[in-house]
Amino acid sequence: MGFSDDYLRQLQSGRDASSNTVAAYRRDIAEFVRRIFDCEDSFNDWQKVDVDAARRFVMALHEAGDSKRSMQRKISAMRSFFRYLVQQGVVAANPFLKLSPIKADKPLPMVMNIPEIERLLQAIPAYWSEALAQKLAKTPESAELGRWRDAAMTEVIYSGGMRISEATTLNLGDLDLAQGIALVRGKGKKERLCAIGNPAQQALLQYFKVRKLYAGRGKDDPVFINHFGERITPRSYQRNLKNYLTRAGLPVDLTPHKLRHSFATHLLDAGADLRSVQEMLGHESLSTTQIYTHVSAERMKNVYKKAHPRAK
């Protein structure tokens, strides 16, 4: 396609784009030519492309059922291509710059319901009992550590709406079980207080009985440790979590972050106000937290459709 071939070569050599990226841009340009000018790769009359043609392309993608994210990507590819044509003096202006931005819908976060969280918590001791019986655990002591540590971590993450990175970086001095709170360092090292509910407190106390065999109790010592007495990594907990999810018959793509999503959604379902949930999650913007109101609304509609005699 003449200039488009030159552009794709420049994209690969000058901008060090991957072969997959170049192939995607080639497909996007070819799709534009096919949909707007109904011709094949021989098209090279780019001066014919105006704002109206760019808008018709958006409409064609919409009518074809493209997702908003797919449309964003294709328009971005065309905008980049025409930026190159302007630089080369082939066209006078970039018609894709005048299009209104396409706002992609944010996917609703996957959450666990309360019975599923109960099943997950029950699966943790069951998994370690099986691991010990099958001699997959190194020692009975390490199995006890894994059982109580991961039960406590799961309770703490769900109780406080923590990120996995926040839970693994907790030190003993950050916990105040008498007050039921933990000092958490979130993104940008911003500190906030997270609630430690009674189930999480009890799980921590059980875990501490085993933890003392492996590590000290200084205020700067990590709360959650491995059997070497070192701070556990987020990756280790994520790997263990997949085992517990499998044991509980739950989807293995329910990551630790889904516990945080569940925390927020369950609070809103129970009547908590959005501003309080925002503070508990450590979100800077209220708009970030509002995604959970959509989850709650979606669940409400599903319940309504199932239960109301005139919902259908």
N, C-alpha and C positions, 0 to 999 in steps of 0.2 A: 504493500500500500504506500510506497514512496516515502513520504515524510514520516509516516507512523513507524516504518521499519527503521529509519534513521533515529527516531526518538527511542525506540526500544533498545537499539544498540547502545545509544548514549546512556540509557537507564542502567544497562548492565555493566558497562565499562566505567562510566563517569561517577555513578552513584552507588556502584557495587551492589546492585539489587540482586536478590537470589533468582535462580531460574524459575522458581514457582511464582514469584512476584511478576517477573517479566511475562510469563505465560498468562497470568491473570489479566494484566493490562492489555495484552494482545487480544484476549477474548472479549474484554469490555469494549475496546475500540471497534472490533469486528461486529459486535452486537449493535452498537450505535449505528454503524453504517447500514447494517441489515434492516434494522427497525425503521430508520428515518428515510433512507434513500433506496431501500429495497434492492441493494446490489451486493456483490461479493467483495473480495479483498482488493479488487482493482481500483476502488474509489480513491481519489487523491485531490478532489476539488474542495478543499477545506474552507475556502472563502464563502462557500454557500451556507455554511453553518452559522446561523444567527441565534438570537435568544429564543425565538419561537421554536426553532428546531430543538434546542436544549430542553425547552419545556415539554415539547411533544415526546421527547425521550423519557422524561420523568413520568409522564402520563402512561406511556407504553409499558414501562416497568411496573407501574402500579396495576395496570389492567392485566399484566401477565402474572400477577400474584407475588411479585418479589417482596421479601421482607424489607422493612425500613433499613435494616443494617446492610442488606445487600444493595439496596438503592444508594445508600450513603457511599459505599465502596465504589460503585460504578461511576457515580457522579464525580467522586474524588479523582478517579483515574482519568476521566475526560477533562476535568479542570487542570490536572497536571499536564496532560498532553497539549492542551491549548496554551498553557503557559509557555511550553517549549516552542509552539508555533509562533507565538507573539515574539519571543526572543529571537527567533530565526527570521523574522520579518515576513512570514508567510501570510499571517492574518493581522488585522489592525487591533483587534480586541478579543478578549476571552469571554465568550458568551455564557460560560458556565459560572462566572463570578457573579452574575446578576440573578441567579436562582435563589429562591428562599431556602434556608437550610432545612434539611429533613431531620427531624428529631426522632431518633430511634426509641422505641418503647423499652423501658428498663425491664428486664425479666424479673418476675416476682421471685423472691428468695424462697428456696425450699425449706420447710420447717417440719419438725416432728411434733406430733400431738403428745399429750401427756401420757397415755398408755404406752406409746412407743418409747418414750424416755424411760418409763418404768421397765419395759422389756430390755432396753439397753443396759440399765443398771443391774438387772438380774442376771444378764448374760456374762458380766465380768467375773464374778466368783465361779460361775459354771465353767467358763472357759479355762480358768487357771486350775480347777480341779481336774478337768480332762487333760490339760497339758502335763500336769504332774503324774497322772495315771499312765499317760503314754510316754513318759520320760522325756517330754519336750522341754520342760522347765529344768534349769540347771540343778537346782536344789529345792527342797521344800521351803527353805527360808526365802529364796529368790521368788518363788511362786507367791508366798505370802506378801512380799514387798510389792510385787506387780499387782496383785489383787487389790490391796488396800490403797496403794498409790493411785491407780487408775480409777478406782471407784471415787476416791476423794477428788481427783482432778476433774472428773466428769461432773460431780456435784458442784464443785466450785465454779467451773466455767458456766454451767447452766444457772446456778444461783446468782452469779454476779454479772452475767452477760459479757464475760471476758473473751478477748481474743486468745487463741492458743499461745501466741507469743507472750501475752501478758501473764498468763498462768504460769508458764515455764520460767519466767524471770522473777517470780515472786520470791522474796527472802522471808525468813522467819520473822524478822523485825517489821515486816509489812502487815502482819496479821494481828488483829485484836479480836480474839474470839469472845472475850467478855462483852464487847460492844457489837460483835457480829459484823465486822467490817474488815476490808483489806485495802491497803493503799496500792493502787495500780499505776504503772507507767505506760501510757498508751503511745499513740503515734506522735512524733515530734517531741517525745519525752514529757508530754503533758501528763500531770498527775490527776487522778480522781479517786474517789472512794467507791468501792463496790460492796454490795451487801453479801454477807455470808450467812445464809439461812440455817435453821437448826439441823436439817438433814446433812448439809455440807459441813457444819461444825462437828457433828457426831462422826462423820466419815473421816474428817481430819484427825480427830482424837484417836480413832482406831488405827489410822495410818501411822501416827506418831509413835505408837507402841512398837511398831516394826521398824520404823525409820531410825530410831535411836541405836539400833544394832549396826548401822552403816555410816552414820554421819553425826557431826556435832550439832549443838543447839545454839550456836551463836546467832546474833541478830542478822548478820550478813550471810549466813549459810542459806543455800537454796531450800525452798520448801519441798519441791518434788525432785527426787534423785533416782538414779539407776542403782544397780547392785554393786557398782564400784564406788558409790558415795558421791558421784558427780551429778551435776545438774542434768536433768533429763532434757532432751531436745524435742522441739515440736514434731520433728519427723518420727521419732520413736513412738510418741503418743499416737500420731496419726496411723502408723503401721499397726499398733495394737488395736486401735479403734475399729479398723476394718475387720479384725478377727472377731471382735465383740458383736459388730453389726451382723456378720455372717452367722454367728451363733444365735443371735436373736431373730434371724429371719428378716432383717431389715436391709434396705438398699445400701450397698457399700459406698455409694457416692454421698452419703450423709457425713460430711466432713465435720471437724470440730467447730467450724464457723457456723454450721447449721444449728448447733446448740445455742449460739449467740442469737441467731435469727429467731429460734424458738422462744428464748427468753423474752425478747422484745414483743413478739406476737402474743404470747400468753399474757403478758402484762396488759397489753392494750385490750385483749379479749375480756380481761377481768375488770376493765374500767379505768386503768391508769391513764393519766393525761399524757399527751404527746411530749410536752416540754420536759416532764420528769424522766420519761424514757430516754429522751435525747441526752440529758445529763448523765444518766446511768450508763449509756453506751459510749459517752465521750465524743459524740458527734459535734462538729463545729456548727454545722448548718441544720436547721430543722427540716429542710427539704430532704436531707439524707435519711432522716428517721421516718419521714412520711411514707416511704415504701411499705412499711409494716402496716400502715392503716389500710393499704390496698389488699394486703394479705388477709387481714381480719375481715374486710368487706367481702372478699372472695369466698372465704369460709362461711360467712353469714349467708351469702347467696346460695351456696351449695346445700347448707342445712335447710334453707327455706324451700328449695326445689324438691328436696327429698321429703320434707315433712308437711308442707302446706297442701291441702286438697285442691287448691286452684292455682298452684304454681306453674302448671304446664298447660 
